[in-house]
Structures are given as structure tokens and as C-alpha cells.
């Protein structure tokens, strides 16, 4: 059976997927798979029967996982008896911790807003394990994705069997009775204490990297530094990977042997140590995968069985065990990347990497193989990859493996044993870590090396996989005719085929993005004829005490608009139209300017721009982006589409909302009215000046406030459809009932982002359809 466990892993994957999606399709794929094994691998009927049984087994496991993946707690429940199961995460004044309800045996996510700085410090020192606590709170459903390609927090928790968030008002450690700690809880508490020990005894640069490499926790990292690691494609180094586990196990084994311990004793010791290490490091998919692989290899050595477990067998068995106990993990990005990259490197070791001499060229080839293997998953989950990561890995892998990993373990042990670390060691690591963090931030800004075609659909994913398989086939087949030329062509095809697909897409789109209580609208024409973004949304930030501040507070531009655009493969904005200076319309602009190429910014011609507008102008000047002040009478044309600025008048000096850029757009034969937060006075001026103005689609002013959408204005323009960008359960009560009634009287179809998410109008050759993201 050597080398054949991979075929069982493949059929197990098909079995679980068949339970999650269209089972008939996957049964047909499984049938084809069995035929191919029989035809080309000469599998015997017994082997085929065993593989078929494996498929059925994992199909049933998947069905069971789907059937039990639902809540049993009544929505009206307010009292809970909690057994905390994970480390608490404290971010500013917010505490989050996972727990299991003792009555319903169901996992919950607990959220608590800390009342004071002293309470925050106290909670950091408290143990959350081995206690049963009675708390009261309200059940809330996790947030769903309301824009295409957005992160769906509800689905993310659902796949961890968490269906409710409990908002509590009192401390989660009130009314607790202590219980006997289980071994797992003791290890988890040790982990939590170890992370806190690092934070309190080392500079944050050392503490954050140590927490990541020793305990698998990245919460101490500066968000900007962590973002830089992600953008350059080497964030995997901050996770405890198979390389780290292997080095650590090898180090323990070597030290034990040098101290005179027998090989058998060390094997037994490591078999006990590995499960403890998995819990101690947070149990990430990469740790579990590598620990199971090493455990299986050690077990076969210990038992002295005839079976020689090859790396491909070890990773296949690890996959089978992981999927058997947690079939929903197939949706986890870390699981997908860990197994896919490791599998491809293992397969390449014999046929590709052996052809390279010298450590540098072999490491460069390995880095390239890893990047290629990760490409479809990175594009699907994060929409872009950094090609500079191929070279960054060559520098940072040795740095992490041979300096940071042993060195930071040494610092931690010295500090823990002697209570003090030599200052020279602290300074040495502080200089090296600060320099490497600074370098990675510089590399992350090299936008030229970013490959951003957007999120591929299933068909495009299959094309990516087909091209990658052909690339690896040619790479290992040394005698293939014109091999190098074909490899170059395939690599170029890999980089341009989805971009070409996007460019050939014939439809134009207008999308009102759900940015909560704010505005942001994308207009996109095909074949590079124009991409316009009207406003960027924005987050209102209020001055808070330092201890309340989150490490990375939510920001609409960075967290909503940029992912939406990148998910569509948009990296360039031809016109960024900022209707007026209110934060909820232009606060996200700085993130847009940082992440995307902006050709031109349009602002209203006003005498007194807001501080935010002035800041945007300064940032645009730094980036040499043209800033144009527009007013009534300005216009531009893009193909058959026309844009006319209706207001404000030049050098407007009135109230800010009245000075919003208001324009009429003729898009695919449909007349649109975009008015920012134009108030009723501004609307009346427009209908007086344009008494025959008729509109097909109205972007309702000021989020449906009764200060806009005057009755006379609505009656005259007589819109067929009205789009309202408004925050869910907003404190202003938008949209106002009077505005909704006015629109209903004109028989307008009303679309609202708070209820339906993003609203998209897709059109081609004079006809189109409007559709909300949520049904």
C-alpha cells in the first residue's frame, strides 16, 4: 500500500464535498475517478472496492456534520451556564471568548465591553478555564456578508459549530464555581500565561514574534506589520508550520540523544509531547497536519511494523484523520493552504527539486513551487498574491528557521529560568527584528509585484488547476520538446488568462456597495472604458481613552470597499468622485489611495472644504493624482455613456450637504440621478432649472432622511427605481417613513442596502437588470 494512501485521501475529499454540494455531480466524478484508477493505475477490484467504501464512509460523515450543524438554543434564552474553552481575546475595551453552554452542550461566542482600565488589567490576569459561570445576556446572530466577495462571519463561525454571539453586560467571571481542571485545560492555561508573560517581560517587537513562533498567537503583532507579511505572501512564517515542528522535534531528539537517553525513550517522549504541543500552540491546521505526520512516522518506527511510511503516505493519512474528526475543516483557508502546499512540495521533492544543486537554487525552486501551489487558494480567499514573496521566502525562511526560532526559544527559557535576559541579547534581537519588519513593510509597498485578477469562479479555479498541473508536468519531464518555451508560455498564461477573461466580460455594472451608514457606488464599464467610484463610505471615529482603542479598528474603506474592488479584480480607479466632505461619504478615501491606483479625483467646487477634503488633497498631491473641482455645467463622455454635473454652482459657499456633487448619468439608455446628500433646497433648485427632468433610477439623497427627497422633486422626476444606502439599525432612523411613502406613491421599486445588501444593475446594449445581493 506504499504511496497509495493518497488515492484514499482524494476519495475522502470527494465524499465530504458530495455531502456539502450537489451529491450527484460528485458521485459521477467519483465513478470517473474509479475508472481512471482501474484503467491507468491498474488497481485491482479489491482496492477499488475499498476506495468506494472510503467514499461512502466520508460521504456519510459529511452528511452527519451537515445534519448536526444547527443551533438547539432557543433565541429567547437569556441565562447561560458557561464553560470557557479558549483563551480570551482582549482588544481595547472588547473581550471575546469561546465557551460551551453546559445546559445545551453548544458552543457560543461571548462578547463583553470592559468598563474600566483596571478591570481590563484584572481580566488579563484571571484564569477562564476550569470554572462554570452563570451569565446573563442576549443572543445575536453573527454578521453575514452583504457585498459580493465579502468575508461571511456567520459562515465562518458556523463551520466551527458556533451559531450565536452572546452580548453580556457584566463580567464573564462573575457567579463562577471552580471545577477540576482537565489536562487539556491546564495546557491551554499554560499557553495563555506564557503569552502574557512574553508581553510583560519583552519589548513588543520581540514579544509579538515570540508569541507567534512559540505559541502560535499573532494577536500581539502590530496590524501594519502583520498586513505587510500578508501582502508579501510570507505570513505563513508567522504560523507554526511543518518546518517549525520538524526543527523543534529534531532539536529535542538530538538533545536527548546527546544527554545519553535511548532512541526508544526519545521516541516515546516525542509521541507524548506532540499532542501536548498541538494544544500548546493553538491547534492550527498547519500544526495539526505536521504533528500528525511526525506522530505517524514515529509510531511506525516504535512498533517496528513492516510498513514504511513515506512522506506522501504520512500527509495522506493525516488528511484522512483530520477530515474524519472534522469534515467542515475543508472550508478553512489555513487547512487548504497547509495541505495543498505541503503535498505539492512532497511530490516535487523527488522529480523536480533533485534536479537543482546548491542550497540557494533549491530554496528558490521550493519557494516558487509553494507559491504556485498556493495560488488558486490565495486568489479565492484573498483575491491577490505578491510575486515578490518568491524571493522574500529565500531571505526570510532561513532567518526564521535558524535565527528567530531557536533564538527566541532561548530568550524565553533564559528569562523564565533566571528572571532576566542579558541586555545584549535583547538589543541584538530588537535590532534584527525591527530591521526585518521595516524591510517587509517596504517590500509590501511594491505594488508592481502584486497580482490581483480578483476572485476566480469555479470554472476559473479549474482552469488554474489545469494550467498548474501542466506546468508541474513539464517541469519534471526533462525530455519534453520545447519544454522551456512552453513553460514560459504557461506561466504567462497563468498570469494573464483571468485578467483577459475580466477584460472580455461584456457587461457594464453599477453597484451600490453596502458600507453601512454611508455612500459608495461603483460604475464599471467593460474593456477598460472606465471605472468610477462615487464616494468611499467612512467610519466615524470618536476620541477615546487610550486603553479603549482597538489595535485595528473597523474602517469601511479598508475593510469593505477595498476588498469589494479587489474581489472584482479592480486595481485602478479612473475617476474617484467625492460628492462632499462628510466623513460617511469620503472617510474611506485614504485606504483607496493607499491600496489602488487612482487617476483622477473629482471634488465639489466649494469655498470652504472640510478638513477631510483638505487631507485627501494633500495625500493626492503626494501621489501626483489630479484633483479637479467640478461644478454645474461640467460633463464627460465614456462611449455611449454620458455624465452631466447639475450642481453645485462654482465656488459654492452654503451648507455642506447643499454643495454635494449632483449629476445625471445616462448609462446604457437608463437615466440615473446621483446627488450625494443634496437637501430639499438643492433639489428644488434643480427641478426649477430643469423642469422636464425625468429619472429612471434615483440614488436617494442623505440615506432617506426627510431633509432630502422633497415631494415636489420626487413627483417631477418620477423614478422607476430608488436606491437607498443606509446602515442597518442606524441611530438616525433612516430611511424616514415619509420618504418611503413618497416613493411608493410614484410606484418606485425601492432597494435598501440595510435589508438587501449591495444593489447591482448589470446592463448590456441598452438593456439590463437590477438585483440585490441578498434575496
Secondary structure as UniProt FT lines:
FT   TURN            2..3
FT   HELIX           5..20
FT   HELIX           23..40
FT   HELIX           45..68
FT   TURN            75..76
FT   STRAND          79..84
FT   STRAND          89..91
FT   TURN            92..93
FT   STRAND          94..101
FT   TURN            102..105
FT   STRAND          106..113
FT   HELIX           117..125
FT   STRAND          131..140
FT   TURN            148..149
FT   HELIX           153..158
FT   TURN            159..161
FT   STRAND          162..168
FT   TURN            172..173
FT   STRAND          176..178
FT   HELIX           183..201
FT   HELIX           204..215
FT   TURN            219..220
FT   HELIX           223..231
FT   TURN            232..233
FT   HELIX           235..238
FT   HELIX           242..258
FT   TURN            259..260
FT   HELIX           263..280
FT   TURN            281..282
FT   HELIX           285..303
FT   HELIX           311..325
FT   HELIX           327..331
FT   HELIX           333..351
FT   HELIX           353..355
FT   HELIX           359..382
FT   STRAND          385..386
FT   TURN            387..388
FT   HELIX           389..399
FT   HELIX           400..404
FT   HELIX           405..418
FT   HELIX           423..444
FT   HELIX           447..449
FT   STRAND          450..451
FT   HELIX           458..476
FT   TURN            478..479
FT   TURN            481..482
FT   HELIX           483..504
FT   STRAND          508..512
FT   STRAND          521..525
FT   TURN            526..529
FT   STRAND          530..534
FT   HELIX           546..548
FT   TURN            551..552
FT   HELIX           557..561
FT   HELIX           562..567
FT   TURN            568..569
FT   STRAND          572..573
FT   STRAND          575..578
FT   HELIX           583..586
FT   TURN            587..588
FT   HELIX           589..595
FT   STRAND          597..598
FT   STRAND          600..604
FT   HELIX           611..622
FT   TURN            623..624
FT   STRAND          626..630
FT   TURN            632..633
FT   STRAND          635..638
FT   TURN            639..640
FT   STRAND          641..647
FT   TURN            650..651
FT   HELIX           657..659
FT   STRAND          662..667
FT   TURN            668..669
FT   STRAND          670..674
FT   TURN            676..677
FT   HELIX           680..689
FT   TURN            691..692
FT   STRAND          697..699
FT   HELIX           701..704
FT   TURN            706..707
FT   HELIX           711..717
FT   STRAND          721..724
FT   TURN            728..729
FT   TURN            731..732
FT   HELIX           737..745
FT   TURN            746..747
FT   STRAND          749..752
FT   HELIX           753..756
FT   STRAND          759..764
FT   TURN            765..766
FT   STRAND          767..772
//
